[in-house]
């Protein structure tokens, strides 16, 4: 078993194309068609693999698109553990309007999972070998999966002493935190909903992060702030990172890239400071790539030294 295991309950084929203009009622002739394996945990695994990490991706798959997803994951050299489902794996798509650079993203809800199907995914965790030190649950839950699913994942994975990382939103995030996890990575909008506060100032954001830590809901909070950078808060440490001056080609997968590089770095027993630098560099590298391609190792390594991190 790999050192890191990612779980994606709502995986997708990410289709990206470009058009000259987005206009209603017209046939839009598309170019630059590309398909990538997608969904939060799969994207995290893609970045970890590109950085040389030891990772396995777990996900349910169904229908013709599920078979294609498995092939796309295989093509990136990522070992996969899949659970068969009756429904068709979803396909999301992104459209780039070439002259303006505007990006339109269409996200489908995913297939309905029966109780035996989502329970089958949980059972797979019981079979995980102890080699898996990090478990990353990332992305939305498809229809039919209960809101407390990630909380159940936390309980199942904790038995082996693993470090649990969660990146989701809404009630599934609340449930995971109630079970107590190692690291959580919300963006600012997700964090506002979770904490039921506006969190307009950095001081308010840090205080809210510390609330999660003091309540033992998370050991580390990595809060991404879009153009305002990111915060990393642990019990005895607060770090702030600025954004790098990059004009985005695409914003797809930036958050997943951030998380993937951070977990890769932590698995290599880097300091939190260095892991945070890799996270910001990987999130920035994703902005350089078209469609759903995600960042490349060379870009991530090049950008790490440009990341400015300050202790707060």
ChimeraX attribute file (.defattr): number of C-alpha atoms within 10 A of each C-alpha:
attribute: neighborCount
match mode: 1-to-1
recipient: residues
	/A:1	14
	/A:2	17
	/A:3	18
	/A:4	23
	/A:5	28
	/A:6	26
	/A:7	29
	/A:8	25
	/A:9	28
	/A:10	28
	/A:11	31
	/A:12	29
	/A:13	23
	/A:14	23
	/A:15	20
	/A:16	24
	/A:17	21
	/A:18	23
	/A:19	16
	/A:20	14
	/A:21	17
	/A:22	17
	/A:23	9
	/A:24	7
	/A:25	6
	/A:26	8
	/A:27	8
	/A:28	13
	/A:29	11
	/A:30	15
	/A:31	13
	/A:32	11
	/A:33	11
	/A:34	17
	/A:35	20
	/A:36	20
	/A:37	25
	/A:38	28
	/A:39	25
	/A:40	28
	/A:41	30
	/A:42	32
	/A:43	30
	/A:44	33
	/A:45	35
	/A:46	28
	/A:47	29
	/A:48	25
	/A:49	21
	/A:50	20
	/A:51	19
	/A:52	10
	/A:53	21
	/A:54	19
	/A:55	26
	/A:56	25
	/A:57	24
	/A:58	25
	/A:59	22
	/A:60	24
	/A:61	27
	/A:62	20
	/A:63	15
	/A:64	11
	/A:65	17
	/A:66	24
	/A:67	13
	/A:68	19
	/A:69	26
	/A:70	21
	/A:71	14
	/A:72	17
	/A:73	20
	/A:74	13
	/A:75	11
	/A:76	14
	/A:77	14
	/A:78	20
	/A:79	20
	/A:80	18
	/A:81	17
	/A:82	18
	/A:83	18
	/A:84	14
	/A:85	20
	/A:86	14
	/A:87	18
	/A:88	17
	/A:89	23
	/A:90	24
	/A:91	22
	/A:92	19
	/A:93	19
	/A:94	20
	/A:95	22
	/A:96	25
	/A:97	17
	/A:98	14
	/A:99	9
	/A:100	9
	/A:101	13
	/A:102	14
	/A:103	18
	/A:104	13
	/A:105	15
	/A:106	11
	/A:107	12
	/A:108	13
	/A:109	14
	/A:110	20
	/A:111	20
	/A:112	19
	/A:113	20
	/A:114	15
	/A:115	11
	/A:116	10
	/A:117	18
	/A:118	20
	/A:119	15
	/A:120	16
	/A:121	21
	/A:122	18
	/A:123	13
	/A:124	14
	/A:125	17
	/A:126	13
	/A:127	9
	/A:128	15
	/A:129	12
	/A:130	14
	/A:131	13
	/A:132	20
	/A:133	18
	/A:134	23
	/A:135	27
	/A:136	29
	/A:137	26
	/A:138	29
	/A:139	23
	/A:140	22
	/A:141	23
	/A:142	18
	/A:143	13
	/A:144	13
	/A:145	20
	/A:146	15
	/A:147	16
	/A:148	17
	/A:149	20
	/A:150	28
	/A:151	22
	/A:152	17
	/A:153	23
	/A:154	28
	/A:155	16
	/A:156	17
	/A:157	23
	/A:158	16
	/A:159	10
	/A:160	15
	/A:161	11
	/A:162	19
	/A:163	17
	/A:164	23
	/A:165	22
	/A:166	29
	/A:167	25
	/A:168	21
	/A:169	22
	/A:170	13
	/A:171	16
	/A:172	22
	/A:173	24
	/A:174	18
	/A:175	19
	/A:176	29
	/A:177	22
	/A:178	17
	/A:179	18
	/A:180	20
	/A:181	23
	/A:182	20
	/A:183	24
	/A:184	27
	/A:185	23
	/A:186	21
	/A:187	18
	/A:188	18
	/A:189	13
	/A:190	18
	/A:191	22
	/A:192	16
	/A:193	13
	/A:194	16
	/A:195	15
	/A:196	9
	/A:197	12
	/A:198	13
	/A:199	17
	/A:200	10
	/A:201	9
	/A:202	11
	/A:203	11
	/A:204	13
	/A:205	21
	/A:206	20
	/A:207	14
	/A:208	20
	/A:209	26
	/A:210	21
	/A:211	14
	/A:212	21
	/A:213	21
	/A:214	13
	/A:215	12
	/A:216	16
	/A:217	21
	/A:218	26
	/A:219	19
	/A:220	24
	/A:221	24
	/A:222	24
	/A:223	22
	/A:224	23
	/A:225	16
	/A:226	13
	/A:227	10
	/A:228	12
	/A:229	16
	/A:230	21
	/A:231	24
	/A:232	23
	/A:233	25
	/A:234	20
	/A:235	13
	/A:236	6
	/A:237	12
	/A:238	19
	/A:239	18
	/A:240	19
	/A:241	21
	/A:242	18
	/A:243	19
	/A:244	18
	/A:245	9
	/A:246	10
	/A:247	9
	/A:248	15
	/A:249	16
	/A:250	21
	/A:251	19
	/A:252	22
	/A:253	24
	/A:254	26
	/A:255	24
	/A:256	28
	/A:257	31
	/A:258	28
	/A:259	35
	/A:260	30
	/A:261	31
	/A:262	27
	/A:263	27
	/A:264	28
	/A:265	22
	/A:266	16
	/A:267	16
	/A:268	12
	/A:269	11
	/A:270	14
	/A:271	11
	/A:272	18
	/A:273	18
	/A:274	18
	/A:275	23
	/A:276	29
	/A:277	24
	/A:278	28
	/A:279	29
	/A:280	32
	/A:281	28
	/A:282	33
	/A:283	27
	/A:284	29
	/A:285	27
	/A:286	29
	/A:287	23
	/A:288	20
	/A:289	17
	/A:290	20
	/A:291	28
	/A:292	26
	/A:293	22
	/A:294	27
	/A:295	25
	/A:296	18
	/A:297	18
	/A:298	11
	/A:299	15
	/A:300	25
	/A:301	15
	/A:302	12
	/A:303	18
	/A:304	20
	/A:305	12
	/A:306	15
	/A:307	19
	/A:308	14
	/A:309	20
	/A:310	12
	/A:311	11
	/A:312	12
